[in-house]
Amino acid sequence: MIEQFIREVLAEDVGRGDLYARVSASVPASAKIIAKSDGVFAGGEYLRVLADMEEFMIVWHKHDGDVFAKGEILLELSGDSHTLLRIERTLLNMLLHASSIATLTRQYVDLIAPYGTKLLDTRKTRPLLRNFEKYATRIGGATNHRMGLDDALMLKDTHLKTIANLESFMEEARKKIPFTSKIEIEAEDFEMAKKAMKAGADIVMCDNMTPLQLREVVEYKWKHHSSILLEASGNITLETIEEYAKTGVDAISTGSLIHQASWIDMSMKMD
C-alpha cells in the first residue's frame, strides 16, 4: 500500500519525466535535509520505501517520534544527482506533511498525559490520505480512532434519526456485525448518554458537551456502567483539552490534529 501511494505521488510530480535530466549528465551527489523550524519527526516509514524504490541511500539523524530543533540535520542522502533532484519534492512533501501533523499531535498529547486520557484522531482526513495522515498522528502519540466504516459501528446523530427503537437495533446489530467490532453511540446531552449506556453501547461519544456536563456523565458511568468507555469530542482545542481530560473521560477525539496542523519548514541542500 505504501509503495503504491509513493508511485502515485512521484507520478504526480515527475509526470512524463524530469526535464532537467534531458539536459544534464548524472553525477554522484549527496544532500542534507535540514530543519528550518522545531518539530517532531515523522515520515520515516515512507521515506525508507521511497529510498528502496528509487535506489538512493539515507543516513538517519532523526527517526519517527524524535524531537528536532531548527538548524538540525535530519537526514543525509546520497545517490546520483538525477535521482536526488527528482525525488526532492516528493520526499520533502511527505516529511513535512507527516511531521507537521505529528508536531501538533504531540502538543495535545503532552497536555493530557498527566491524566491518563487517550488522544484519538478522527476520519476528518484529506481524500485518499487517511492512512498517511493517521500514521502521522500515531507518530505524534495519538491512538487511531476507526479507520473507516468497516471496523466499528458508530451511531451518530444522523444515524439515530433513522432508528425507531434503539434497543431493538442494538440487539440486531450484535447478531450481524463481527464479534470483535465495537458499537459507539453519540450523545449530545446527559439523557442521551444514559440511554446509550442502557442500550448496551461499548463506547459513548459525548459530543459538544462542556467539561461540567461531561463530569456528570463520567460520574453516572462509574456508578451504573463502569465497563463502558467514554469519549469526548466536538470543538476541543489546545486551549480547552486539559479541562476535558480532568473530567476523567477515557478518551478525547479531535480532527484538529490533522486539519489544523500548520506546516513546519525543512529544506534539502545539495553538498
C-alpha positions in Angstrom: 0.0 0.0 0.0 2.8 2.4 0.8 4.6 1.6 -2.5 1.5 2.3 -4.5 1.0 5.6 -2.6 4.6 6.7 -3.3 4.3 5.7 -7.0 1.3 7.9 -7.3 3.0 10.8 -5.5 6.0 10.6 -7.7 3.9 10.3 -10.9 2.1 13.5 -9.9 5.3 15.4 -9.7 7.5 13.8 -12.3 4.9 13.4 -15.0 6.5 12.3 -18.3 10.0 12.9 -16.9 12.2 15.5 -15.3 13.2 17.9 -18.0 16.4 18.7 -16.1 17.6 15.1 -16.8 17.4 15.8 -20.5 20.0 18.5 -20.5 22.4 17.3 -17.8 24.6 14.4 -17.1 24.0 12.4 -13.9 26.9 12.6 -11.3 27.4 11.2 -7.8 25.7 13.5 -5.3 24.9 14.0 -1.7 22.5 16.2 0.2 21.2 17.1 3.6 17.6 17.6 4.9 17.8 20.5 7.3 15.1 21.6 9.8 14.1 25.3 9.5 11.8 25.1 12.5 11.3 23.0 15.6 9.1 19.8 15.4 8.5 16.1 15.8 10.0 13.9 13.0 7.5 11.7 11.1 7.6 10.1 7.7 10.5 7.7 8.1 8.4 4.6 7.3 7.5 6.2 3.9 11.0 7.5 3.2 12.5 4.1 3.6 10.2 2.7 0.9 11.0 5.7 -1.4 14.7 5.1 -1.0 14.4 1.4 -1.8 12.3 2.2 -4.9 14.5 5.0 -6.2 17.8 3.4 -5.1 19.4 6.1 -3.0 20.9 5.9 0.5 19.7 7.6 3.7 21.8 8.3 6.8 19.3 8.9 9.6 19.9 11.6 12.2 16.3 11.5 13.4 13.7 8.8 13.5 10.0 8.7 13.7 8.9 10.3 17.0 12.1 12.2 17.7 12.0 15.9 18.5 14.2 18.2 16.4 15.2 21.8 16.6 15.7 24.5 13.9 19.0 24.1 12.2 19.5 20.4 12.9 20.3 17.9 10.1 17.6 15.4 9.9 18.8 13.1 7.1 21.8 12.8 4.7 21.1 11.5 1.3 23.4 10.0 -1.3 22.9 8.7 -4.9 23.1 10.0 -8.4 22.2 13.6 -8.9 19.2 13.0 -11.2 17.6 10.8 -8.6 18.1 13.1 -5.7 16.8 16.1 -7.7 13.8 14.1 -9.0 12.7 12.9 -5.5 13.4 16.1 -3.6 9.8 17.5 -3.6 8.2 14.1 -3.0 10.5 13.4 -0.1 10.0 16.9 1.4 6.3 16.9 1.0 5.8 13.6 2.8 8.2 14.5 5.5 6.7 18.0 6.0 3.1 16.8 6.0 3.7 13.9 8.4 6.0 15.9 10.7 3.6 18.8 10.9 0.7 16.6 12.0 3.0 14.7 14.5 4.2 18.0 15.9 0.7 19.3 16.6 -0.4 15.9 17.9 2.5 15.9 20.4 1.4 19.2 21.8 -2.1 17.8 22.5 -0.7 14.6 24.0 1.7 16.4 26.3 -1.3 18.4 27.7 -3.4 15.4 28.7 -0.7 12.8 29.5 -0.8 13.5 33.3 -4.5 12.5 33.4 -4.1 9.1 31.6 -6.5 10.2 28.8 -6.1 8.8 25.3 -6.0 11.2 22.4 -7.8 10.0 19.3 -7.8 11.2 15.7 -10.9 11.2 13.5 -12.0 10.5 9.9 -11.6 14.1 9.0 -8.7 13.4 6.7 -7.9 14.6 3.2 -9.3 12.4 0.5 -7.0 9.3 -0.2 -4.6 10.4 2.5 -6.2 8.7 5.5 -3.6 6.0 6.1 -0.8 8.5 5.7 -2.3 11.2 8.0 -3.4 8.7 10.6 0.1 7.2 10.6 1.4 10.7 11.4 -0.9 11.1 14.4 0.3 7.8 15.7 3.9 9.0 15.5 2.8 12.1 17.4 1.4 9.9 20.2 -2.3 9.7 19.4 -4.3 6.5 19.1 -6.2 5.9 15.9 -10.0 6.1 16.0 -11.7 3.9 13.4 -10.1 3.8 10.0 -13.4 3.6 8.2 -17.0 2.5 8.3 -16.0 -1.2 8.3 -14.0 -1.6 11.6 -16.5 -0.3 14.1 -20.2 0.7 14.2 -20.8 4.3 15.2 -24.3 5.6 15.5 -24.1 9.4 15.1 -27.0 11.8 15.4 -27.7 11.3 11.7 -28.0 7.5 12.1 -30.1 7.8 15.3 -32.7 9.8 13.3 -33.3 6.7 11.2 -33.6 4.3 14.1 -37.1 3.8 15.6 -36.1 1.6 18.6 -32.5 1.8 19.8 -32.7 -1.3 22.0 -34.0 -3.5 19.1 -31.5 -2.1 16.7 -28.6 -2.9 19.1 -29.9 -6.5 19.5 -30.0 -6.9 15.8 -26.6 -5.3 15.3 -24.9 -7.7 17.8 -26.1 -10.5 15.6 -24.8 -9.1 12.3 -21.6 -7.2 12.9 -18.3 -9.0 13.6 -17.8 -10.4 17.1 -14.8 -8.2 17.7 -16.4 -4.9 16.4 -17.4 -2.3 19.0 -20.5 -0.2 18.9 -20.2 3.5 19.7 -23.2 5.8 20.2 -23.1 9.6 20.0 -24.8 11.6 22.8 -25.3 15.3 22.8 -26.6 15.5 26.4 -26.8 13.6 29.7 -30.1 12.0 28.9 -28.9 10.6 25.6 -25.7 9.4 27.2 -27.8 7.4 29.8 -29.9 6.0 27.0 -26.9 4.9 25.0 -25.4 3.2 28.0 -28.6 1.4 28.8 -28.9 0.2 25.2 -25.5 -1.5 25.6 -23.0 0.7 23.8 -19.4 -0.2 24.1 -18.4 3.4 23.8 -20.4 6.6 24.3 -19.2 9.7 22.4 -20.1 12.8 24.3 -20.4 15.4 21.6 -20.1 19.1 22.2 -20.6 18.8 25.9 -19.0 21.2 28.3 -16.5 19.8 30.9 -19.1 20.3 33.6 -21.7 18.3 31.6 -19.1 15.6 30.9 -18.3 15.2 34.6 -21.9 14.3 35.2 -21.8 11.6 32.6 -18.5 10.3 33.9 -19.9 10.1 37.4 -23.0 8.3 36.2 -21.0 5.8 34.2 -18.9 4.8 37.1 -22.0 4.2 39.3 -24.0 2.3 36.7 -22.0 1.1 33.7 -18.3 1.1 34.7 -17.2 -1.1 31.8 -18.4 1.4 29.1 -15.8 3.8 27.6 -16.5 7.5 27.3 -15.1 9.6 24.5 -15.3 13.4 24.4 -15.5 15.2 21.1 -16.5 18.4 19.4 -14.7 21.7 19.1 -11.9 20.7 21.5 -8.8 22.8 21.1 -5.3 23.1 22.6 -6.7 25.7 24.9 -9.5 23.5 26.3 -8.3 19.9 26.0 -6.8 19.8 29.5 -10.1 20.8 31.1 -11.8 17.9 29.3 -9.0 15.4 30.4 -9.5 16.5 34.0 -13.1 15.1 33.9 -11.9 11.5 33.9 -13.1 10.8 30.4 -11.4 7.8 28.8 -10.5 9.4 25.5 -10.7 12.7 23.6 -11.0 12.9 19.9 -10.3 15.8 17.7 -10.0 16.3 13.9 -7.7 19.3 14.6 -4.7 17.1 14.8 -4.9 16.9 11.0 -6.9 19.7 9.6 -5.4 22.4 11.9 -1.7 21.3 11.6 0.4 24.2 10.2 3.3 23.1 8.0 6.7 23.4 9.6 9.7 24.1 7.5 12.6 22.0 6.1 14.7 22.1 3.0 17.2 20.0 1.0 20.7 21.3 0.5 23.0 19.7 -2.0 26.6 19.3 -0.8 
